[in-house]
Amino acid sequence: MPTIYEKLRADIVTAVKARDTGTATILRTSDAAIQRAAMDLNKPIDDALVLATLRKAVKNLTDAKEEFAKGGRADLVAANEAEIRLIQQYLPAGLDAARLEALVTEAIASTGAVSKKEMGKVIGALKQRPEAGLIDFGAVSKLIQAKLP
């Protein structure tokens, strides 16, 4: 079974051969970001590095999309949404809301957190979970804030 990075590289070749310049450009940009992260961290390219890099790209694109929406740039919002959809094909599906809420409730109980000042303990406990790679910590922090006084 090919790694995520191998699949991405194969999809770049497919997009180039199909003369799909938009897809090829997005995938090449992602490939360059992955290679750059590998060089910066002096680590080999593995699935963990690829997933971290692609998640960061999706987060940056989502933030930019929100700013474009505030500025009334519907063309750029649509372009970012298309890029996000393409990159998300390489990311595993996240946890559903019910499972995420159950994990947060369990982490709050296990850490004994009683206020927002102890959010770091809860997030630290969640990062130790086997499902940590599937957790959207932006959404989790909002959920924790809602649960803690």
C-alpha positions in Angstrom: 0.0 0.0 0.0 1.5 3.3 -1.0 2.2 6.0 1.6 0.2 9.3 1.6 3.2 11.0 0.1 3.6 8.4 -2.7 -0.1 8.8 -3.5 0.3 12.6 -3.6 3.3 12.3 -6.0 1.4 9.9 -8.2 -1.5 12.3 -8.3 0.8 15.1 -9.4 1.9 13.0 -12.4 -1.7 12.1 -13.2 -2.8 15.8 -13.1 0.1 16.9 -15.3 -0.6 14.2 -17.9 -4.3 15.2 -17.8 -3.3 18.8 -18.3 -5.2 19.8 -15.1 -3.0 22.7 -14.2 -5.1 23.8 -11.2 -4.9 20.5 -9.5 -1.2 20.0 -10.4 -0.3 23.4 -9.0 -2.1 22.8 -5.7 -0.5 19.3 -5.3 2.9 20.6 -6.3 2.6 23.4 -3.7 1.7 20.8 -1.1 4.6 18.6 -2.2 7.0 21.6 -1.8 5.7 22.4 1.6 6.2 18.8 2.7 9.8 18.7 1.3 10.5 22.1 3.0 9.2 20.8 6.4 11.4 17.7 6.0 14.4 19.8 5.3 13.6 22.3 8.1 13.1 19.5 10.7 16.0 17.4 9.2 13.6 14.4 9.2 12.7 11.9 6.5 9.3 12.3 4.8 6.9 9.9 6.6 3.1 9.9 7.0 3.2 11.9 10.3 5.2 14.7 8.6 2.9 14.7 5.6 -0.2 14.8 7.7 1.1 17.6 9.9 2.1 19.6 6.9 -1.2 19.1 5.1 -3.2 19.9 8.3 -1.3 23.1 8.7 -2.0 24.0 5.0 -5.7 23.4 5.5 -5.7 25.5 8.7 -3.9 28.4 6.9 -6.3 28.2 3.9 -9.3 28.2 6.2 -8.0 31.3 8.0 -7.3 33.0 4.7 -10.8 32.0 3.4 -12.4 33.7 6.4 -10.4 36.9 5.8 -11.3 36.8 2.1 -15.0 36.4 3.0 -14.7 39.5 5.3 -13.2 41.4 2.4 -16.0 40.4 0.0 -13.7 38.4 -2.3 -16.0 35.6 -3.3 -13.6 34.5 -6.1 -10.7 33.9 -3.6 -13.1 32.2 -1.1 -14.2 29.7 -3.8 -10.5 29.1 -4.8 -9.5 28.4 -1.2 -12.5 26.1 -0.7 -11.5 24.1 -3.8 -7.9 23.9 -2.6 -9.0 22.8 0.9 -11.3 20.0 -0.6 -8.4 18.7 -2.7 -5.9 18.6 0.2 -8.4 17.0 2.6 -8.6 14.0 0.3 -5.1 13.1 1.7 -6.1 13.5 5.3 -7.9 10.9 7.4 -11.4 11.6 8.4 -11.6 13.4 11.7 -13.6 12.3 14.8 -17.3 12.9 14.8 -18.7 15.5 17.2 -20.1 13.0 19.7 -16.8 11.1 20.0 -14.9 14.3 20.3 -17.2 15.6 23.1 -16.8 12.2 24.9 -13.0 12.5 24.7 -13.1 16.0 26.0 -15.4 15.1 28.9 -13.2 12.1 29.8 -10.0 14.3 29.6 -11.6 16.9 31.9 -12.6 14.2 34.4 -9.2 12.5 34.3 -7.2 15.7 34.8 -9.5 17.2 37.4 -9.7 20.5 35.6 -12.2 22.9 37.0 -11.5 26.2 35.3 -10.3 27.6 32.0 -6.9 28.2 33.5 -6.4 24.4 33.4 -7.2 24.0 29.7 -3.5 23.2 29.0 -3.8 20.1 31.2 -6.9 18.9 29.3 -5.3 19.5 25.9 -2.1 17.8 27.1 -4.1 14.7 28.1 -5.9 14.7 24.7 -2.5 14.8 22.9 -1.5 11.6 24.7 -4.5 9.7 23.3 -4.1 7.3 20.4 -6.7 9.4 18.5 -4.7 12.6 18.8 -3.8 12.6 15.1 -7.5 12.8 14.3 -8.4 15.6 16.7 -9.0 19.1 15.5 -7.5 21.0 18.5 -9.0 24.3 17.4 -12.5 22.8 17.8 -11.4 21.1 21.0 -10.3 24.3 22.6 -13.7 25.9 22.0 -15.4 22.8 23.4 -13.2 22.8 26.5 -13.9 26.5 27.0 -17.6 25.9 26.8 -17.4 23.1 29.4 -15.1 24.8 31.9 -16.2 27.9 33.9 
